[in-house]
Amino acid sequence: MAYILALNPLIIGTAVDSRGELVSGAPKYLDAAHQVVDQAAVGHSIAMVAAATALVAGLMTILMGIVGLFPIGLAAGLGLNAMIAYVIAPTTTWPRAMGMIAVEGIIITALVLTGFREAVFRAVPKELRVAISVGIGLFVTFVGLVDAHVITPGSGTPVQLGLNGSLSTWPVLIFVIGLLVLLFLYVRKKRGSMLIAIIATTVLAMIVQAVVKVPATLSDGTTNPAGWALNVPSWPGLAAFKLPDLGLLGRVDIIGAFANGEGHFTAASILTTVMLVFSLLLADFFDTVGTVVAVGSEGQLLNSEGEPPRLREILLVDSIAALAGGLASTSSNTSYIESTAGVAEGARTGFASVVTGLAFLLAVFLSPLTNMVPAEAVAPVLVLVGFLMMQQVSEINWNHLVDAIPAFFTIVFMPFAYSITAGIGAGFVIFVLLKVFQGKARHVHALMWVVSALFVIYFGQGVITKWIAGT
């Protein structure tokens, strides 16, 4: 899981809100045209996110070990952090965006305490649970390929390979080498292969940058399309030995999350926030379903009903982690599929989570080093994680069409729509409709009807928002 300490800062720490500000509160650009990046401000923002990410991950993972007694780690959720950085933050301010995460965490915690989240967990058919996990894997893979500029916006096509259809830049070469190193280590079952690959690839990237000196900008001041995707790999100097900056803790505006860009509370702004919180809730709600089942299955920890022991306690800690992520400005924290690696090595109790959590707390003091890790060194790990999650696809009965078709739509909509929530929603709604077409509507669990109806509202939120606003 250690790669999240490099990846989350590159997502949360480099994106801007509607004011052009980083999560640290500093402007990202030095010019009004948004062409010249303030590298110092971005570097500081990345380090702050790294420290907060490690701190929250450590505390929540230890809590899972003590309360959930389950060998699963928690940290800032992939997909959820992309959603908050690239979808929500650009429409509001960072404190308000994190306020939405906090609101979502409060609601989902209440749902656990009332038993509702547990009930929905049991109401979701097995094939859809598996499809959610597989779809997230494809989504994460796509994120990795895009972050490394292996997949870029196309000319005449939605996407294309590399720069102008070829893999011809130094950063992409670093990604390819990093991916091959990771695959070599992984197939040889080398422990810690992901972290070793990140470190080795980062060192190689630093050497290449020192020799070739790939420019971050062109002569006209615009970003170099053949340059590093985010971080420029170089030694941070004395900054590597500074105490971590935990200034992001508490930078959250829960009430303001319901206001519009001018800070006014209107029916449209409140409805928009409700819809965004709802989408976060659904994504967080069901990400955990696939993850917990996958980890429990890997360690043979599930009961005859396909559920882990102490399910409510596990879901409660996961829900509290969502709230903690919002309060610390690291994005919603959730259970990690990479926990299957620990279970595969023999982890069976919460003690494994306590050890993992303590390692995260130690990593708080290494946060300044994340500024030297390029996206190209982390992206290969995302691709491999996608492969690991994809392996579960064999658990879907593809000959049973009423289950297989919704599973298919769940899987493909996540990467193609660039939305975990869209994939889950598509699968749920199509599942219910196919049951109706089959004349078996009475066999659909009542909670599946409720959740599917909510997804229909979610998909139509644009029309509903315009209707409320009177436009």
C-alpha positions as CSV (number, residue, x, y, z in Angstrom):
1,M,0.0,0.0,0.0
2,A,3.0,2.3,0.4
3,Y,2.6,3.6,-3.2
4,I,-0.4,5.7,-2.0
5,L,2.0,8.0,-0.1
6,A,3.4,9.0,-3.5
7,L,0.2,8.8,-5.6
8,N,-2.3,10.6,-3.4
9,P,-0.1,13.7,-3.2
10,L,0.3,13.7,-6.9
11,I,-3.5,13.7,-7.3
12,I,-4.8,15.8,-4.4
13,G,-1.7,18.0,-4.1
14,T,-1.5,19.1,-7.7
15,A,-5.1,19.7,-8.7
16,V,-6.7,23.2,-8.3
17,D,-10.1,24.4,-7.2
18,S,-12.3,27.0,-8.8
19,R,-10.0,29.8,-7.6
20,G,-6.9,28.2,-9.1
21,E,-5.6,27.3,-5.7
22,L,-4.0,24.1,-4.5
23,V,-5.3,22.2,-1.4
24,S,-2.6,24.0,0.6
25,G,-4.4,27.3,-0.2
26,A,-1.6,28.7,-2.4
27,P,-2.1,29.5,-6.1
28,K,-0.7,26.9,-8.5
29,Y,0.2,29.3,-11.3
30,L,2.4,32.3,-11.5
31,D,0.5,33.9,-14.3
32,A,-3.1,34.7,-15.0
33,A,-3.1,32.6,-18.2
34,H,-2.3,29.5,-16.1
35,Q,0.6,28.6,-18.2
36,V,3.5,28.9,-15.7
37,V,3.4,26.6,-12.7
38,D,4.7,27.7,-9.3
39,Q,6.8,24.6,-8.7
40,A,7.7,25.6,-5.2
41,A,4.0,25.9,-4.2
42,V,3.2,22.6,-5.9
43,G,6.1,20.9,-4.1
44,H,4.9,22.2,-0.7
45,S,1.4,21.1,-1.4
46,I,2.5,17.6,-2.3
47,A,4.5,17.3,0.9
48,M,1.6,18.4,3.0
49,V,-0.7,15.9,1.4
50,A,1.8,13.1,1.8
51,A,2.2,13.8,5.6
52,A,-1.6,14.0,6.1
53,T,-2.1,10.9,4.0
54,A,0.3,8.8,6.0
55,L,-1.1,10.1,9.3
56,V,-4.7,9.3,8.6
57,A,-3.9,6.0,7.0
58,G,-1.8,5.0,10.0
59,L,-4.5,5.9,12.6
60,M,-7.4,4.3,10.6
61,T,-5.5,1.1,9.8
62,I,-4.6,0.7,13.5
63,L,-8.3,1.3,14.4
64,M,-9.3,-1.5,11.9
65,G,-6.9,-3.9,13.6
66,I,-8.2,-3.0,17.1
67,V,-12.0,-2.7,16.4
68,G,-12.5,-4.7,13.2
69,L,-10.0,-7.4,14.0
70,F,-9.6,-7.9,10.3
71,P,-6.3,-7.9,8.3
72,I,-7.2,-4.9,6.0
73,G,-5.5,-1.6,5.6
74,L,-7.1,1.8,4.9
75,A,-5.8,4.8,3.1
76,A,-7.0,7.5,0.7
77,G,-9.2,5.8,-1.8
78,L,-8.1,5.7,-5.5
79,G,-11.0,6.8,-7.7
80,L,-12.5,8.7,-4.8
81,N,-9.4,11.0,-4.7
82,A,-9.6,11.4,-8.5
83,M,-13.2,12.3,-8.2
84,I,-12.7,15.0,-5.6
85,A,-9.6,16.4,-7.4
86,Y,-10.8,16.4,-11.0
87,V,-14.6,16.6,-10.7
88,I,-15.6,18.3,-7.4
89,A,-12.7,20.7,-6.5
90,P,-12.8,22.6,-9.8
91,T,-16.4,23.6,-9.1
92,T,-15.8,24.9,-5.6
93,T,-13.0,25.6,-3.1
94,W,-10.8,22.9,-1.5
95,P,-12.1,23.4,2.0
96,R,-15.7,23.1,0.8
97,A,-14.8,20.0,-1.3
98,M,-13.3,18.3,1.7
99,G,-16.5,19.4,3.6
100,M,-18.5,17.3,1.2
101,I,-16.2,14.3,2.1
102,A,-16.8,14.9,5.8
103,V,-20.5,15.1,5.3
104,E,-20.4,11.9,3.3
105,G,-18.4,10.3,6.1
106,I,-20.9,11.4,8.7
107,I,-23.8,10.0,6.7
108,I,-22.2,6.7,5.9
109,T,-21.2,6.2,9.6
110,A,-24.8,6.8,10.6
111,L,-25.9,4.2,8.0
112,V,-23.6,1.7,9.6
113,L,-24.8,2.4,13.1
114,T,-28.4,1.9,12.0
115,G,-27.5,-1.4,10.2
116,F,-28.5,0.0,6.8
117,R,-25.1,-0.3,5.2
118,E,-24.8,-3.9,6.4
119,A,-28.2,-4.7,5.0
120,V,-27.4,-3.3,1.6
121,F,-24.1,-5.2,1.6
122,R,-26.1,-8.4,1.9
123,A,-28.7,-7.3,-0.7
124,V,-26.2,-6.9,-3.5
125,P,-25.9,-10.0,-5.7
126,K,-22.5,-11.7,-5.7
127,E,-21.9,-11.1,-9.4
128,L,-22.3,-7.3,-8.9
129,R,-20.0,-7.3,-5.9
130,V,-17.3,-9.0,-8.0
131,A,-18.0,-6.7,-10.9
132,I,-17.5,-3.6,-8.8
133,S,-14.1,-4.8,-7.7
134,V,-13.1,-5.7,-11.3
135,G,-14.4,-2.4,-12.7
136,I,-12.4,-0.5,-10.1
137,G,-9.3,-2.4,-11.2
138,L,-9.8,-1.3,-14.8
139,F,-10.4,2.3,-13.7
140,V,-7.2,2.3,-11.6
141,T,-5.3,0.9,-14.6
142,F,-6.6,3.6,-16.8
143,V,-5.7,6.3,-14.3
144,G,-2.1,4.9,-14.2
145,L,-1.8,4.9,-18.0
146,V,-3.1,8.5,-18.2
147,D,-0.9,9.7,-15.4
148,A,2.1,8.4,-17.1
149,H,1.1,9.9,-20.5
150,V,1.0,6.5,-22.0
151,I,-2.6,7.2,-22.9
152,T,-3.3,10.8,-23.9
153,P,-6.2,12.8,-25.5
154,G,-6.3,11.9,-29.2
155,S,-6.5,14.0,-32.4
156,G,-9.6,12.8,-34.1
157,T,-10.0,10.0,-31.5
158,P,-11.0,10.1,-27.8
159,V,-7.6,8.8,-26.8
160,Q,-4.3,7.8,-28.3
161,L,-1.0,6.1,-27.5
162,G,1.6,8.4,-26.0
163,L,2.6,11.7,-27.7
164,N,1.2,11.8,-31.3
165,G,0.6,8.1,-31.3
166,S,4.1,6.9,-30.1
167,L,6.0,6.2,-26.9
168,S,8.9,8.5,-27.7
169,T,9.6,10.5,-24.6
170,W,12.0,10.0,-21.7
171,P,9.3,10.0,-19.0
172,V,7.3,7.3,-20.9
173,L,10.5,5.2,-21.3
174,I,10.9,5.4,-17.5
175,F,7.3,4.2,-17.1
176,V,8.0,1.2,-19.4
177,I,11.2,0.3,-17.6
178,G,9.4,0.6,-14.3
179,L,6.6,-1.6,-15.4
180,L,9.0,-4.3,-16.6
181,V,10.9,-4.1,-13.4
182,L,7.7,-4.5,-11.4
183,L,6.5,-7.4,-13.5
184,F,9.8,-9.1,-13.2
185,L,9.8,-8.8,-9.4
186,Y,6.1,-9.7,-9.0
187,V,6.2,-12.9,-11.1
188,R,9.3,-14.0,-9.1
189,K,7.1,-13.4,-6.0
190,K,9.5,-10.8,-4.5
191,R,8.1,-9.4,-1.3
192,G,7.7,-5.6,-1.4
193,S,7.9,-5.7,-5.2
194,M,5.7,-2.6,-5.6
195,L,7.6,-0.4,-3.3
196,I,11.0,-1.7,-4.6
197,A,9.8,-0.9,-8.2
198,I,8.8,2.6,-7.2
199,I,12.1,3.3,-5.5
200,A,14.2,1.8,-8.3
201,T,12.3,3.7,-11.0
202,T,12.5,6.9,-9.1
203,V,16.3,6.6,-8.8
204,L,16.5,5.8,-12.6
205,A,14.3,8.8,-13.3
206,M,16.6,11.1,-11.2
207,I,19.6,9.9,-13.1
208,V,17.9,10.5,-16.5
209,Q,16.8,13.9,-15.4
210,A,20.3,14.8,-14.2
211,V,21.8,13.8,-17.5
212,V,19.2,14.7,-20.1
213,K,17.5,17.6,-18.2
214,V,14.0,17.2,-19.5
215,P,12.5,20.7,-19.4
216,A,9.2,21.2,-17.6
217,T,8.3,24.1,-19.9
218,L,9.0,25.1,-23.4
219,S,10.7,28.4,-24.5
220,D,7.3,30.1,-24.7
221,G,6.5,29.2,-21.1
222,T,3.9,26.5,-21.9
223,T,4.1,23.0,-20.4
224,N,6.3,20.6,-22.2
225,P,4.1,17.8,-23.6
226,A,7.2,15.5,-23.6
227,G,8.1,16.4,-20.0
228,W,7.3,14.7,-16.7
229,A,3.6,14.3,-16.0
230,L,3.8,15.9,-12.5
231,N,6.8,15.8,-10.3
232,V,10.3,16.4,-11.8
233,P,12.5,13.7,-10.3
234,S,15.3,15.5,-8.4
235,W,16.7,15.4,-4.9
236,P,14.7,17.8,-2.7
237,G,17.8,19.0,-0.9
238,L,17.6,20.1,2.7
239,A,13.8,20.0,2.4
240,A,14.0,16.3,2.7
241,F,15.0,16.7,6.4
242,K,12.3,19.1,7.5
243,L,9.6,18.1,9.9
244,P,6.3,17.2,8.2
245,D,3.8,20.0,7.7
246,L,0.4,18.9,9.0
247,G,-1.3,22.2,8.2
248,L,-4.0,20.5,6.1
249,L,-5.6,19.0,9.2
250,G,-8.9,20.8,9.9
251,R,-8.9,22.8,6.6
252,V,-12.5,21.9,6.0
253,D,-15.7,23.9,5.6
254,I,-18.6,21.6,6.2
255,I,-21.3,24.3,6.2
256,G,-19.8,26.1,3.2
257,A,-19.9,22.9,1.2
258,F,-23.6,23.7,0.5
259,A,-22.9,27.2,-0.8
260,N,-22.4,28.4,-4.4
261,G,-19.2,29.9,-5.8
262,E,-20.0,33.3,-4.2
263,G,-20.7,31.8,-0.8
264,H,-24.4,32.1,-1.0
265,F,-26.8,29.3,-0.1
266,T,-29.4,28.7,-2.9
267,A,-31.7,25.8,-3.8
268,A,-29.5,25.0,-6.7
269,S,-26.2,25.0,-4.7
270,I,-27.7,22.9,-2.0
271,L,-29.1,20.4,-4.5
272,T,-25.8,20.3,-6.3
273,T,-24.0,19.5,-3.1
274,V,-26.5,16.9,-2.1
275,M,-26.0,15.2,-5.5
276,L,-22.2,15.3,-5.2
277,V,-22.3,13.9,-1.7
278,F,-24.7,11.3,-2.9
279,S,-22.3,10.2,-5.6
280,L,-19.4,10.1,-3.1
281,L,-21.5,8.1,-0.8
282,L,-22.4,5.5,-3.4
283,A,-18.8,5.1,-4.6
284,D,-17.5,4.8,-1.0
285,F,-20.4,2.6,0.0
286,F,-19.8,0.0,-2.7
287,D,-16.0,0.2,-3.1
288,T,-15.7,-1.4,0.3
289,V,-18.1,-4.2,-0.7
290,G,-15.8,-5.6,-3.3
291,T,-12.7,-5.0,-1.3
292,V,-13.8,-6.7,1.9
293,V,-15.1,-9.7,0.0
294,A,-11.9,-10.0,-2.0
295,V,-9.7,-9.8,1.0
296,G,-11.8,-12.2,3.0
297,S,-11.9,-14.6,0.1
298,E,-8.2,-14.6,-0.4
299,G,-7.6,-15.5,3.3
300,Q,-10.6,-17.9,3.5
301,L,-12.1,-15.7,6.2
302,L,-15.6,-15.6,4.9
303,N,-18.5,-17.5,6.5
304,S,-21.0,-19.7,4.6
305,E,-22.9,-16.6,3.6
306,G,-19.9,-15.1,1.9
307,E,-19.5,-12.5,4.7
308,P,-16.5,-11.7,7.0
309,P,-16.8,-11.9,10.7
310,R,-17.5,-8.7,12.6
311,L,-18.9,-7.2,9.4
312,R,-20.5,-4.2,11.2
313,E,-17.3,-3.3,13.0
314,I,-15.4,-3.5,9.7
315,L,-17.9,-1.2,7.9
316,L,-17.9,1.2,10.9
317,V,-14.2,1.7,10.8
318,D,-14.3,2.1,7.1
319,S,-17.0,4.8,7.5
320,I,-15.1,6.7,10.2
321,A,-12.1,6.7,7.9
322,A,-14.1,8.5,5.2
323,L,-14.9,11.2,7.7
324,A,-11.3,11.4,8.9
325,G,-10.0,11.8,5.3
326,G,-12.3,14.8,4.8
327,L,-11.2,16.4,8.1
328,A,-7.5,16.0,7.2
329,S,-7.9,17.0,3.5
330,T,-6.6,13.8,2.1
331,S,-9.8,12.6,0.5
332,S,-12.0,9.8,1.7
333,N,-10.1,6.9,3.3
334,T,-11.3,3.4,2.5
335,S,-10.3,-0.3,2.7
336,Y,-7.6,-1.3,0.3
337,I,-7.6,-4.3,-2.1
338,E,-3.8,-4.5,-1.7
339,S,-4.6,-6.0,1.7
340,T,-4.9,-9.3,-0.3
341,A,-1.1,-9.2,-0.6
342,G,-0.8,-9.3,3.2
343,V,-3.4,-12.0,3.5
344,A,-1.6,-14.1,0.9
345,E,1.5,-13.9,3.0
346,G,-0.4,-15.3,6.0
347,A,-2.2,-12.3,7.7
348,R,-5.3,-13.5,9.4
349,T,-6.0,-11.2,12.3
350,G,-6.2,-7.5,13.2
351,F,-2.5,-7.6,14.4
352,A,-1.4,-7.3,10.7
353,S,-3.4,-4.1,10.4
354,V,-1.8,-2.7,13.6
355,V,1.7,-3.3,12.2
356,T,0.7,-1.8,8.8
357,G,-0.7,1.3,10.6
358,L,2.5,1.8,12.6
359,A,4.5,1.7,9.4
360,F,2.3,4.4,8.0
361,L,2.8,6.6,11.0
362,L,6.6,6.2,10.6
363,A,6.1,7.3,7.0
364,V,4.8,10.7,8.1
365,F,8.4,11.8,8.6
366,L,9.3,10.7,5.1
367,S,6.7,12.8,3.4
368,P,9.1,15.5,2.0
369,L,10.7,12.7,-0.1
370,T,7.5,12.4,-2.2
371,N,8.5,15.4,-4.2
372,M,11.2,13.4,-5.9
373,V,8.8,10.6,-7.0
374,P,7.5,11.2,-10.6
375,A,4.1,9.9,-11.7
376,E,5.9,7.6,-14.1
377,A,7.4,5.7,-11.2
378,V,4.1,5.1,-9.5
379,A,1.8,4.5,-12.5
380,P,3.2,0.9,-13.1
381,V,1.9,-0.1,-9.7
382,L,-1.6,1.1,-10.6
383,V,-1.5,-1.1,-13.7
384,L,-0.5,-4.1,-11.6
385,V,-3.2,-3.4,-9.0
386,G,-5.7,-3.3,-11.9
387,F,-4.5,-6.8,-12.9
388,L,-4.8,-8.1,-9.4
389,M,-8.4,-6.9,-9.2
390,M,-9.2,-8.1,-12.7
391,Q,-8.4,-11.7,-11.6
392,Q,-11.8,-11.9,-9.8
393,V,-13.7,-11.7,-13.1
394,S,-13.6,-15.5,-13.3
395,E,-16.1,-15.6,-10.3
396,I,-18.8,-14.2,-12.6
397,N,-21.1,-16.7,-14.2
398,W,-21.0,-15.3,-17.8
399,N,-23.6,-17.9,-18.9
400,H,-26.2,-16.5,-16.6
401,L,-27.2,-13.5,-18.6
402,V,-29.3,-11.7,-16.0
403,D,-26.3,-11.5,-13.7
404,A,-23.6,-11.3,-16.3
405,I,-25.0,-8.4,-18.4
406,P,-25.2,-6.0,-15.4
407,A,-21.8,-7.1,-14.3
408,F,-20.4,-6.3,-17.8
409,F,-21.9,-2.8,-17.7
410,T,-20.6,-2.2,-14.2
411,I,-17.1,-3.2,-15.3
412,V,-16.9,-1.2,-18.6
413,F,-18.6,2.0,-17.4
414,M,-16.1,2.7,-14.7
415,P,-13.0,3.3,-17.0
416,F,-15.0,4.5,-20.0
417,A,-17.1,7.0,-18.0
418,Y,-14.1,7.7,-15.7
419,S,-16.4,7.2,-12.8
420,I,-16.7,4.4,-10.3
421,T,-20.2,5.6,-9.4
422,A,-21.4,5.5,-13.0
423,G,-20.3,1.9,-13.3
424,I,-22.0,0.9,-10.1
425,G,-25.2,2.7,-11.0
426,A,-25.4,1.3,-14.5
427,G,-25.0,-2.2,-13.2
428,F,-27.6,-1.8,-10.5
429,V,-30.3,-0.2,-12.7
430,I,-29.8,-2.7,-15.6
431,F,-29.9,-5.6,-13.1
432,V,-33.3,-4.5,-11.8
433,L,-34.6,-3.9,-15.3
434,L,-33.6,-7.3,-16.5
435,K,-35.3,-8.9,-13.6
436,V,-38.5,-7.0,-14.5
437,F,-38.1,-8.1,-18.1
438,Q,-37.8,-11.7,-17.0
439,G,-40.9,-11.4,-14.9
440,K,-39.0,-11.9,-11.7
441,A,-39.3,-8.4,-10.2
442,R,-40.5,-10.0,-6.9
443,H,-37.1,-11.7,-6.6
444,V,-35.3,-8.4,-6.4
445,H,-34.4,-7.4,-2.8
446,A,-36.2,-4.3,-1.6
447,L,-33.0,-2.4,-1.0
448,M,-31.9,-3.0,-4.6
449,W,-35.0,-1.3,-5.7
450,V,-34.3,1.7,-3.4
451,V,-30.6,2.0,-4.4
452,S,-31.4,1.6,-8.1
453,A,-34.1,4.4,-7.8
454,L,-31.5,6.6,-6.2
455,F,-29.1,5.9,-9.0
456,V,-31.8,6.9,-11.6
457,I,-32.0,10.2,-9.7
458,Y,-28.2,10.5,-9.7
459,F,-28.0,10.0,-13.5
460,G,-30.7,12.6,-14.0
461,Q,-29.3,15.1,-11.6
462,G,-28.5,17.6,-14.4
463,V,-32.1,17.8,-15.4
464,I,-33.2,17.9,-11.8
465,T,-30.8,20.7,-10.9
466,K,-32.0,22.8,-13.9
467,W,-35.6,22.2,-12.9
468,I,-34.9,23.4,-9.3
469,A,-33.0,26.4,-10.6
470,G,-35.9,27.2,-12.9
471,T,-33.8,27.1,-16.1
